[in-house]
Amino acid sequence: MSAVTSPEQAPTVVDPRTLLSAEELAAARANVDRVPRLDPAQLDTVAAVFRPHVRAALNRRSRAA
């Protein structure tokens, strides 16, 4: 699988209900519920990684509108 090099190449978001059965979706949700929540330092790290990308995507979206 090749890496996405620009937001324009990024795939659209797929609704998991179109790919998973009700049982698979319930199992996936149960797995997520068992995972510990991120602590504040981890949340800060995630925000620092994704903030520039989200901001750039929102800027492109607002310019396209």
LUMLUMRO-487542 format. One record per residue (C-alpha): x, y, z. Coordinates in steps of 0.001 Angstrom, whole numbers, padded with zeros to 6 digits, always signed. Each point is the difference from the previous one (the first is absolute). Layout:
N
XYZ...
END
This chain:
65
+000000+000000+000000+001441+003369-000926+000130+002938+002358-002399+002880-000433+002108+002960-001084-002658+002704-000011-003424+000535+001566-001574-000066-003448+001154-003626-000321-001390-000994+003390-002847-002514-000120-003449+001015+001126-001152-001168+003415-001850-003300-000173-002898-000762+002329+001031-003189+001874-003629-001161-000009+000354-000568-003748+002964-002338+000537-000687-001828+003264-002834-002204+001138-001935+001051+003097+001917-002600+002033+003390+001188-001278-000912+003605+000697-001132-000867+003536+003260-001889+000622+002046+002922-001319-001874+002446+002227+000526-002284+003008+003741-000080-000753+000110+003797-000133-001873+000237+003303+002664-002193+001672+002925+002212-001045+001174+002454+002666-000601+003662-000750+002954+002164-000973+001558+002059+002764+000452+003767-000462+003619-000330-001183-001014-002563-002625-002861+002227-001157+002438+002908-000343+002298-002170-002134-002841-001090-002276-001169+003598-000335+003515+001193-000831+000308-002615-002748-003390+000564-001625-000665+003719+000597+002023+001276-003005-001628-002524-002328-003532+000751+001181+000631+003744-000196+001368-000330-003563-002976-002127-001069-002459+002496+001467+001790+002882-001727-000167-001801-003356-003668-000764+000570-000853+003611+000843+001864+001289-003068-001836-002490-002231-003409+001103+001297
END
